[in-house]
Amino acid sequence: MKFATLCALFFLSAAILPPRFKKVFNGKDLSGWTVHGTEKWYVENGELVCESGPDKQYGYLSTNKSYDDFIVELQFKLEANGNSGVFIRSSIEGTKINGWQVEVAPPGRHTGGIYESYGRGWLIKPTVEGEQLIKADEWNSMRIRVVGDEVTTWLNDQQVVHLKDEKIGKGKGFIALQIHDGGGIKVRWRDIRVKRL
């Protein structure tokens, strides 16, 4: 088979294949991410760690790239309170974030629900059954699917919420991890990957 034919087949197959997940955290450093605020973000044993700093304020770690329609999958482990979250289609000035947070928090604190910061507040919370899905002292898996004006979240392979919202549909921006204010918080993250849709 001629080289030109092989190249044509390669590019044709690449166009037909569905998009793949890409790791956005390399397990070594914060390449591809930006720190906002004075809270601590560092890598330890291949895991991304967020920890309250001396200022005990909100802190964020955002992707340098924007993501419109996508699926993000990750794992997290709560330590020392663990009030955090995953922001979608967001932007920031200083540490004032504009966007939507998929909650990550201790049991009974609405992990997987969707909260609009500096806006409408809680848009949707998990059901009673959904609140039981979080594992307090273990690794948890989270999946967030954002397409148009719809957001669906899963926790440990179980769907938590599905929301259709016009304002989210118009949103644009990065993905970010949050550390809540108040101090005494520590959360571990790993296997963070994104697939554009």
Long-range contacts (C-beta under 8 A, 24 or more apart in sequence): 19-195, 19-196, 19-197, 20-195, 21-71, 21-73, 21-193, 21-194, 21-195, 22-193, 22-194, 22-195, 23-191, 23-192, 23-193, 24-63, 24-175, 24-192, 24-193, 24-194, 25-189, 25-190, 25-191, 25-192, 27-190, 30-61, 32-63, 32-64, 32-65, 33-61, 33-62, 33-63, 33-64, 34-61, 34-62, 34-63, 34-64, 35-59, 35-60, 35-61, 36-60, 36-61, 36-62, 36-92, 36-94, 36-95, 36-97, 36-176, 37-94, 37-95, 39-179, 46-190, 47-188, 47-189, 47-190, 48-177, 48-188, 48-189, 48-190, 48-192, 49-186, 49-187, 49-188, 49-189, 50-84, 50-177, 50-179, 50-185, 50-186, 50-187, 50-189, 51-179, 51-185, 51-186, 52-179, 52-182, 52-183, 52-184, 52-185, 52-186, 56-181, 56-182, 56-183, 56-184, 57-95, 57-181, 58-95, 58-97, 58-178, 58-179, 58-180, 58-181, 59-95, 59-178, 59-179, 60-87, 60-92, 60-95, 60-97, 60-176, 60-177, 60-178, 60-179, 61-176, 61-177, 62-87, 62-90, 62-92, 62-174, 62-175, 62-176, 62-177, 63-174, 63-175, 63-176, 63-194, 64-174, 65-174, 66-172, 66-173, 66-174, 67-146, 67-174, 67-175, 67-194, 67-196, 68-146, 68-172, 68-196, 69-146, 69-147, 69-148, 69-196, 69-197, 70-145, 70-146, 70-175, 70-194, 70-195, 70-196, 70-197, 71-143, 71-144, 71-145, 71-146, 71-194, 71-195, 71-197, 72-143, 72-144, 72-175, 72-192, 72-193, 72-194, 73-141, 73-142, 73-143, 73-144, 73-191, 73-192, 73-193, 73-194, 74-141, 74-142, 74-189, 74-190, 74-191, 74-192, 74-193, 75-139, 75-140, 75-141, 75-142, 75-189, 75-190, 75-191, 76-104, 76-139, 76-140, 76-142, 76-187, 76-188, 76-189, 76-190, 77-137, 77-138, 77-139, 77-140, 77-187, 77-188, 78-104, 78-105, 78-106, 78-136, 78-137, 78-140, 78-187, 79-186, 79-187, 79-188, 80-184, 80-185, 80-186, 81-106, 81-182, 81-184, 81-185, 81-186, 82-106, 82-185, 82-186, 82-187, 83-109, 83-179, 83-180, 83-182, 83-185, 84-177, 84-178, 84-179, 84-180, 84-185, 84-187, 85-115, 85-177, 85-178, 85-180, 86-142, 86-144, 86-175, 86-176, 86-177, 86-178, 87-117, 87-174, 87-175, 87-176, 87-177, 87-178, 88-144, 88-146, 88-151, 88-168, 88-171, 88-173, 88-175, 89-146, 89-168, 89-171, 89-172, 89-173, 89-174, 90-171, 90-173, 90-174, 90-175, 90-176, 91-172, 91-173, 91-174, 92-176, 97-176, 97-178, 98-173, 99-171, 99-173, 99-176, 100-151, 100-168, 100-171, 101-178, 102-142, 102-144, 102-151, 102-153, 104-142, 104-178, 104-187, 106-134, 106-136, 107-131, 107-134, 107-136, 111-140, 111-155, 111-160, 112-142, 112-153, 112-154, 112-155, 112-160, 112-161, 113-153, 113-160, 113-161, 114-151, 114-153, 114-161, 114-163, 116-167, 123-163, 123-165, 124-161, 124-163, 125-161, 126-160, 126-161, 130-155, 130-158, 130-160, 130-161, 133-158, 133-160, 139-190, 145-197, 147-197
